[in-house]
Amino acid sequence: MRLVTVALAAALAVPLVAGCGVSAPMPADHRVGFTPPQPAGASVLTAPATTTGVRPEPDCDPTASLRPEGPLPPPGQPPPGSTMASIVSSGRLRVGVDQNTYLFGFRNSISGEIEGFDVEIARQVAAALFGDQSRIQFVTLTSTQRIPALQMDEVDIVVRTMTITCERWRQVDFSTVYYQAGQRVLVNRDFRYTGLDSLAGRRVCAAAGSTSLQNLAELPSKPVPVAVPNWTDCLVMLQQGQVEAISTDDTILNGMAAQDPNTVVVGSSFTDEPYGIAVAKGREDLVRFVNAVLERIRADGTWTRLYQDWLTALGPAPAPPAARYRP
């Protein structure tokens, strides 16, 4: 595991109250003195959250994707006229990624490079296309920008802790599952919250455009969802006492906990969050190609090696998620 931190979040991951035996900030309604400004774009959700505004088909199976068409072609030799041929002709693979999620997609504060598990998965696709994993252009995106970036042809694929849902299938296509996560809760260690059931009426932060925000809005315990552009904004708000908790995928929360030792992940997972590589509609050949790449890295041990390089903070490496295909 590489011991690096996200520059912004690492700088902010310092306890805000020190001395006099106080080890953590008090809840928001007990703080005194000036009120720190909220991150730009933060808002309290006052209406039901949806990811796309469309209803999924009742028989939809979100994790079933398109089967690969035979073995991968040699790098640099894609089928003529294919989406892959167009990408190879352009000289680089354009990939939408995160730069604020420690462990999965974050900017190394020393080198300035974007790193993480998602980034390495994207590099495997570039290597299969070009024979050179460096032939890649990273485009940093917020959660809300992922689908529009594909629809506007600003990127070729998105690899950004993106949960596969039936709603999202209506707007983009997905690969098979490359990582299985689940939604949990992050709180300050000194606060006696045990999960979302203990956060009724309390402010809980999640990123705008994420399934996490939608899940929060639908909970019977009725926490108050607070939407922000980036996950690091949630960490800032938690540290400043502006929210009581953060709720999103356990993968993201464990990255935050690694950055700020005053925080802890609590409660059990209450959703399934299968991550897939997103591709624009109408590019089924690219979906099949990506699925062939994922088949290969599951089989040859690359997936397990990447997990061990980046995600051991989440526990021992599990078996890679099994591929599921449509009939």
N, C-alpha and C positions, 0 to 999 in steps of 0.2 A: 504494500500500500504506500503510495507516495504521500509524504507529509507536507502538503501544501494547503493553502487556504485561499478562499476568495477574498480579494483585497478589500472590497467594501464591507462584506459581512464580518470578516476577521477584525477589521478596525472597530466595528460596532459591537463585537461580541465581548465587550468588557463590561463587568457589572456596573450599573449606573449609580449604585449607592455603595460606599465603602466607608470603613472606619466605624468606631463606636460599636463594634460587634454586629453590625447589620450586614447580612450576607446576600440579600436579594432585594429587588425593588418591591414596594408594597403594591397591592392591587390598585387599579386606577382610581377607585372611589375613596381611597385613603391617602392619596398623594397630596402634598402641599407644595406651595411655591408656584413657579411658572409652569405653564402647560406647553410641552414641546409641540412643534408643528407636526401635523400628520404628513406622511409621504405624499408626494404629488399623485393625484389620481385615486386616493383612498376614498371609499364611500361605504356607508352603511346600507345594506340591502333592504329595501322596503317593499319589494315585489318578488314573486317567485322567480328563481333563477332557472334558465334553460340554457343548454349548450348550443342549440341550433334553431330552436323555434319550430321544429317539425316533429311529428309523432313517428316513432319507429314502427315498422311493420310487425304485426303480432308474432309471426313465425320466424323472425330474424334471429340468426345465430351469429353474434358479432365476432366471435373468434375464428370462424371458418373463412379461410381465404382461398385464393386461386392456386391450383396445383402447378408446380414447375413443369415446363415442357422439356423433359429430358435433361441431360447433364449441362452444366455451364459451358458456354463456348470459351475458347482460349481468350485470355485478356487481349484487348485491342482488336478482336475479330468478331464484333457483334453481328447479328443477322442484318443484312442490308435492308434499309427502310424502316428499321425498328426504332423505338424510342432510345434504346441503348446506343444505336449507331449515331443518333443525333447528339447524345451526350458525349460520346467519344470524339466526335467531330469538333465539338466545342472546346475540347481540351481539358475540361474539369467537370466534376460532379458538384452541383450546388446543393448544399444541405442546410436546412433550417435546424438550428440547435439552440440550446439555452446557454447563458453565460453566468447564471446566478444560482445554479443548483449544485452544491458541493457533492462530489462523487459521480454525478451523472453528466453534467455539462457546466463547466465553470472556467473562469479565466485565472490561470496561474499568475499569482501576484509577482513572481520573480521573472518568469520568461515572457509573460504577456500572452502566452498561447492558451487556446481553449482546449480543455482536457476533460476526461471522464469516461464512464462506461458507454454512454450514448455516442460520444465522439468516436470511440474505438469501434463500435458497431458500424457507424457510417464509414469509417476507413476500410472496413472489410468489403463494403460494396464498391468503393472506389478501387480497391486492389483487384477485385474481380473484373471491373470494367477496363482498367488501364494497365494492370500489372504493376501499379505504383500507387500505394495508398496516400501519397502526398498530393495526388492530382485532385484536389478537393478545395472548394471554396465554402467556408462557413458563413452563414447568414444568421446573426443572432435575432431571435424572435421572442416576444412575450407569448403567453398562452393564447391570448385573443388573436394574435397575428398568424397563428399556424395555418389555419384553413385558408384565409385570404391569400397568404403567400403562395400556396399551391395553385389556387384558382387564378391568380394573376401571373402565373408562370415566373415567379421570382425565385423559386427554388425547384429542384427536381424531386427531392424527397424531404420529409421532416422526420428527424429522430430526436424527440424531445419529450421524454416521459409522457407520451401521449396515449391516454386510455382509449382502447377501441370500444366504441359504442354503436348501437344500431342507428342512433340519430346522426352520428358523424359519418356513417357509411353512406348516408344520403348525399353528402357533399364531397367526400373524398373516398378513396379506396385504401385498404390496409393490407399489410403483410400478415403472416402468421404472428403469433405472440412471441416476442423475444425476451420479455421479462414479466413476471407476475408479482404485482404489488397489492397492497390493501390500505385503506384509509384508517388513520389513527389520530391521536391528539398529542401535541407538544405543549407543555406548561413549564413555568418556573418551578424549580425543585422545592422551594419553600411554600408553595401554594398547595393546599390539600385537595386538589382536583384529581379525580380518579378516572375520568373519561367524560364523554359528552353528556351522559346522564346527570353529572354534577355541575354542568355548565348552562343549565336552563336560564334564559334571560341574560346571559353573559355574552360579551362580544368575543367572537371567534373569527380569526382571520383566514382567508383563503384567496388564491389568485383569481382574478376575473377571467372568465372564459374556460375555467377548469371544471371537471366533473365534481371536484371536491366542493366547490361553492354550491353547486346544485344539490349535492347530497346533504350539505348543512341545512339548506333552506327547506328540505323535505323531512327533517327529523322531527319526531313527535315531542322530543324534549325541548324544542324551540329555542336553541341558542340564537344569538343575534349575529348573522353573517356580516363580515366586513370584507369588502373586495378591494384588492390592490393589484397593480400591474405585475409585480414580480414577487417571488417568494422571499427575497431578502427584505422587502418592505415589511412583510409579516414579522420577520425576526426583529426588525427595528421597533415596530409597534409593541411587540411583546416586551422587549427590553425597556421601553419607555413607559410601560404601564397603560398603554392606550387600548390594548386588548388583553383578555385573560388567557387566551390559548390560540394555537394555530392548529388547523386540522387539514391534512392532506395525506398523500401516499406515505407509507412508512419509510420508503426509500428517501424521500425528500426530507422528512422529519429527522431521520437518523443523521443525515448530513448536517442539519442545523445543530443537532445536539453535539456533534463532533466539534463544531465551531464554538459553541457556547456551553461550557460545562455546568452553568447554572440552570440549564434546561434538561428536561427528561421527557421521554415518550411514555405515555400512559394509556391504559385501556387496551382492549383487544381490537383487531381489525373488524370493521363492520361493513366493508364493501370488498368486492373483487375489482382490481384495477389492472387489467391485462394491457401491457404496452405493445404497440405495433408501430411499424414504419409506415407513415402516411404518404400516399402518392395521389396525384391529381386524377380525377375521373377521366376515363377514355384512354388510359395508359396501362391497360391490362398486361401487356408484354413486360413492362417494367416491374409490375407487381410479381409476376411469375419469376422473373429474373432475381429479384430481391429474395423471394422465398427459396430459390435454389441456393443463394448465398447463405441464408440462415440454416438450411438443411446441412450444408457443408460444415459450418462452424459448430453446429451441435454435434456432428458426428466425429470431427477430427480433434476435438478437445479445445478448440479455440475459445468457445463460449466460456468454458470452465476457467481457462487461463485468464480471460478478461475479467471474470468475476473475482478471481483471486488477486488480480492486480489492483482492482478498484473498490470492491464491495465487501471485503472481509469484515468491515465494521457492522455489517448486517447479519453476520453469522457465517457458519460454514457454507461452502458452495453447494446449492441444491442441484438436482438434475435440471438441465435446460428445459424450458416449457416445451411440451410435445406439440408438433405441428398438427393442425386440424384443417382439412380442406373441404370445400363444397363438393357436392356430388357431381 
